[in-house]
Amino acid sequence: MESFSLILAIVVVTALAFDFTNGFHDTANAMATTISTGALRPKVAVAMSAVLNLVGAFLSVEVANTISKGLVDEAGIRPEVIFAALVGAILWNLLTWLVGLPSSSSHALMGGLIGATVASAGFGAVHGDVLVTKVLIPAIAAPLVAGLAAMFATRLTYRMGRNADGKASEKGYRAGQIASAGLVSLAHGTNDAQKTMGIITLALVAGGTLAPDSDPPMWVILSAGIAIALGTYLGGWRIIRTMGKGLTDLQPQQGFAAQTSAATVILASSHLGFSLSTTHSVSGSVMGAGLGRKGGVVRWSTATRMFVAWGLTLPAAALVAALAEWVCGFGNWGTAVVAVFLVASSAAIWKISRREVIDHTNVNDHETPGAEPSGVVTQAMAAVTPPPAGTVSEELAATIPAPNDPASPARTSV
């Protein structure tokens, strides 16, 4: 019983560690566009996001119930299985943070839980219908819906404000962007903090501390909210740089449209109990906002790397979790080996990240790739959008020689 109590305590601590990584991994979802457009100073932005994440954790438990009651069969799930699932999720979060890719912490957790459960109890212990309807379908639909909404909202915003005073309009949109960023942070707390609540509740049920089908206790809600808020305050600056500057260049109007669209999708999903990826939603809305502005460009090389990471998240976390569960199956010493591996790997990733420090002082220092092609989608959008009357494209202007240019044909002697 002492050993069992120890493993249960290890699971709870590891779950809160995952929640912490979730916080700094997903800070970009709420604040990247606000920081990149200069609407808020970086440290102020992450502090505001942290507070609202904590508040959001208390607003609903629907997503937590999806994790603890719906995704896998509670019967036969041991605390070691949940520990292995968290190992897979944490390592994926840290690896994608290291390379600055905004992947889904939610799907890392789902993948880890599925992989560890299959390794322990077989495929029959995973509820496939819940996986499809509340995880996989939202994973595909969320970025599409948020992206289309942000694109049309951006176009509408520019159309409505075309006759407005430029400085006054920009100031107003910056204020609106701050409000919408706060809404995204609140929505993030209602969705992502609950995933850790669900995992801890599942562990407590597996350990016999809670009865099956129980809601998360208050101490679980509070601890999960605090952990994700602390992680958010530290700021995942590497991913903030990618989301704010690497995908596209946003103006305040676009940032406001992107964040409002993403927050609407996330809050609706939380209400329905869908384990939505806030990363997918916000990334989709940022790209949609980039395409919505006339002349806007989405950097598809960065987007492609991000899409690949999205596709690898579930299987990669599942594979690591399955291996961790296999090692944990050897007993207490196996669990100790996995714990040491997790700590050592995390420390190594952190040490590698120190080779190029990215923080609030240089998060907006991003060199825009000038030679990168705009891509098929951007070119198609530009082709159907006529330029304003009286303007000349940069490409055409570059071919017209200056009046005083000695190489000008008009000055060539006969």
Secondary structure, 3 states (H helix, E strand, C coil): CHHHHHHHHHHHHHHHHHHHHHHHHHHHHHHHHHHHCCCCCHHHHHHHHHHHHHHHCCCCCHHHHHHHHHCECCCCCCHHHHHHHHHHHHHHHHHHHHCCCCCCHHHHHHHHHHHHHHHHHCHHHECHHHHHHHHHHHHHHHHHHHHHHHHHHHHHHHHHCCCCCHHHHHHHHHHHHHHHHHHHHHHHHHHHHHHHHHHHHHHHHHCCCCCCCCCCCHHHHHHHHHHHHHHHHHCCHHHHHHHHHHCCCCCHHHHHHHHHHHHHHHHHHHHHCCCCCHHHHHHHHHHHHHHHCCCCCCCHHHHHHHHHHHHHHHHHHHHHHHHHHHHHCCCHHHHHHHHHHHHHHHHHHHHHHCCCCCCCCCCCCCCCCCCCCCCHHHHHHHHCCCCCCCCCCHHHHHHCCCCCCCCCHHHCCC
